[in-house]
Amino acid sequence: MKEMWNSRYAEEEYAYGTAPNQFFQETLDKYNLEGNILLPAEGEGRNAVYAAKKGFNAFAFDISVEGKKKALKLAKKEEVIINYEVGDLFDLQLTNEKIDVAALIFAHFPPNIITKYHNKIAELIKPNGYLILEGFSKNHLELQKENPNAGGPKNIDFLFSVDAIKKEFPNFDIILLEEKEVELNEGKFHTAKSKVIRFIGKKTNTPNQ
């Protein structure tokens, strides 16, 4: 997995472009969020750089050292600073931070670690902090077969559903949770009709029933 991402990000072109994810951008703008933001599986840094330009203290991580190189290059070009680490979430210094916002943008972790990662990310978010998620739905596989440029994992166990998100993040009031068909236009690997899960949650102190 690490080798695949390093190979993809080693190319000069940005795999998913340099503009932020549209849903992520619209959510930050709409809710006037601020403070520390965490961006797991951040790849080449497009969302972290946008958040830093908005005034956030941006923390990002990925398994790809090539992704980090591209992210820091983009941050330098845009004249912002981002905190970017490479490795497993539980080994990173950023786990010492308390987070106001976490954004999981196409952060598809392997099924054997996804709940562990989601739990840790939720733990890092302050009470009344926000979680933003956009990722491919389990129903995306049919569209992916029609057009491989739609991107996303080919293993259904890596993909999201509305019910799964409710179970993964019980300590969040749901502001938005939906499955939606969208037309992605993000670099050369997200360029087609896709089905995604979108979630905006606000952290509470007790699990929702």
WOJO-V71250 format. One record per residue. PHI is phi in degrees with one decimal (* if undefined). OMEGA is omega as a letter, one per 40 degrees, with the letter a starting at -180 (NA if undefined). D_LAST is the distance of its C-alpha to the last C-alpha in Angstrom with 2 decimals. Layout:
phi = (PHI,PHI)
omega = (OMEGA,OMEGA)
d_last = (D_LAST,D_LAST)
//
This chain:
phi = (*,-60.5,-64.5,-61.2,-69.4,-62.6,-64.9,-65.4,-81.5,-72.6,-67.5,-65.6,-70.4,-77.9,-57.5,-118.2,78.9,-110.0,-79.6,-67.8,-57.2,-61.8,-63.9,-60.0,-60.5,-63.1,-69.7,-58.9,-69.1,-67.0,-97.8,49.3,-77.7,-156.8,104.7,-86.8,-125.3,-111.1,-125.4,-72.0,49.1,-83.3,59.1,-90.1,91.1,-60.4,-79.7,-62.3,-65.6,-62.3,-61.9,-62.4,-65.5,-82.5,102.7,-71.3,-89.2,-93.6,-113.3,-137.2,-148.4,-161.6,-89.0,-103.6,-68.4,-68.3,-62.0,-61.1,-57.7,-68.1,-64.0,-68.2,-63.7,-66.8,-61.5,-63.0,-61.3,-89.2,60.9,-132.4,-114.5,-125.3,-96.9,-130.4,-119.6,-115.6,142.3,-77.8,-48.8,-75.6,-104.2,-97.8,-65.4,-62.8,-70.4,-86.6,-91.0,-101.5,-112.3,-86.1,-142.7,-122.0,-128.6,-99.3,-106.6,51.4,-97.1,-99.2,-85.1,-58.2,-59.2,-76.2,-124.4,-61.0,-66.5,-60.3,-66.4,-60.4,-61.9,-66.9,-62.0,-61.5,-63.1,-72.9,-78.5,-66.6,-54.2,72.4,-78.9,-115.0,-119.9,-117.3,-137.8,-134.9,-154.8,-69.4,-80.0,-59.1,-77.9,-69.3,-58.1,-65.0,-69.1,-63.3,-64.3,-70.6,-145.8,-57.5,-69.3,-64.7,76.3,96.8,-61.0,-94.6,-96.3,-60.1,-70.2,-87.5,-99.0,-105.8,-141.8,-59.5,-63.0,-64.4,-65.0,-58.8,-72.6,-72.7,-128.9,-70.2,-91.0,-125.2,-70.8,-84.4,-89.2,-147.9,-151.1,-152.1,-101.4,-143.3,-90.8,-131.5,-105.2,-83.3,-143.3,-125.4,63.1,-98.0,-108.0,-128.2,-136.8,-165.4,-61.1,-142.5,-111.1,-127.2,-102.6,-120.4,-141.6,-125.0,-128.2,-114.7,-70.8,-111.4,-91.6,-130.0,-62.7,-81.3,-86.9)
omega = (i,a,i,a,i,i,a,a,i,i,a,i,i,a,a,i,a,i,i,i,a,a,i,a,a,a,i,a,a,a,i,a,a,i,i,i,i,i,i,i,a,i,a,i,a,a,i,a,i,i,i,i,i,i,i,i,a,i,a,i,i,i,a,i,i,i,i,i,a,a,a,i,i,i,i,i,a,i,i,i,i,i,a,i,i,i,i,a,a,i,a,i,a,i,i,a,i,a,i,a,i,a,i,a,a,i,a,a,i,a,a,i,a,a,i,i,a,i,a,i,i,i,a,a,i,i,a,i,a,i,i,a,i,i,a,i,i,i,i,a,i,i,i,i,i,a,a,i,i,i,i,i,i,i,a,a,i,a,a,i,i,a,a,i,i,a,a,a,a,a,a,i,a,i,i,i,a,i,a,i,a,i,a,i,a,a,a,a,i,a,a,i,a,i,a,i,i,a,i,a,i,a,i,i,a,i,i,a,NA)
d_last = (36.03,37.39,40.81,39.59,37.97,41.01,43.27,41.41,41.25,44.85,46.16,47.47,45.39,41.76,39.78,37.11,39.29,39.27,37.32,33.63,30.99,30.84,27.07,26.99,29.97,28.71,25.38,27.28,29.74,27.41,25.20,28.16,26.47,28.59,28.99,28.39,27.09,26.42,27.41,26.92,29.28,31.24,34.40,37.26,35.63,35.48,32.11,32.82,36.18,34.81,32.32,35.23,37.33,34.67,35.04,32.15,32.83,31.98,31.04,31.17,31.56,32.58,34.40,37.41,40.25,41.74,38.63,38.98,42.67,41.97,39.23,41.59,44.35,42.28,41.25,44.94,45.94,43.45,44.49,41.12,39.87,36.81,35.70,35.55,35.29,35.81,34.19,31.11,28.26,28.41,32.15,32.17,33.03,30.41,27.76,29.38,28.34,25.37,24.26,23.50,22.79,22.38,23.44,23.15,25.81,26.65,25.72,25.55,25.50,26.62,24.05,25.09,24.07,21.47,18.36,20.55,21.65,18.33,17.06,20.34,20.34,16.93,18.37,21.45,19.85,20.23,17.59,17.70,19.24,18.80,18.28,20.37,20.55,22.96,23.84,25.27,23.32,24.00,25.91,28.15,30.34,32.24,33.21,34.13,36.55,38.20,38.60,38.27,38.47,34.91,34.09,31.03,30.55,32.03,29.70,26.60,24.69,25.11,23.55,20.15,17.97,15.16,12.91,14.17,13.48,9.75,9.92,12.59,11.20,7.60,9.26,10.50,10.32,11.76,15.32,16.62,15.65,18.40,20.95,24.40,28.02,30.03,33.58,33.63,36.76,36.32,39.45,40.82,37.81,35.28,37.57,36.38,33.92,30.57,27.03,24.42,20.73,20.25,17.35,17.36,14.54,14.87,13.87,12.12,12.69,9.29,6.43,3.77,0.00)
//
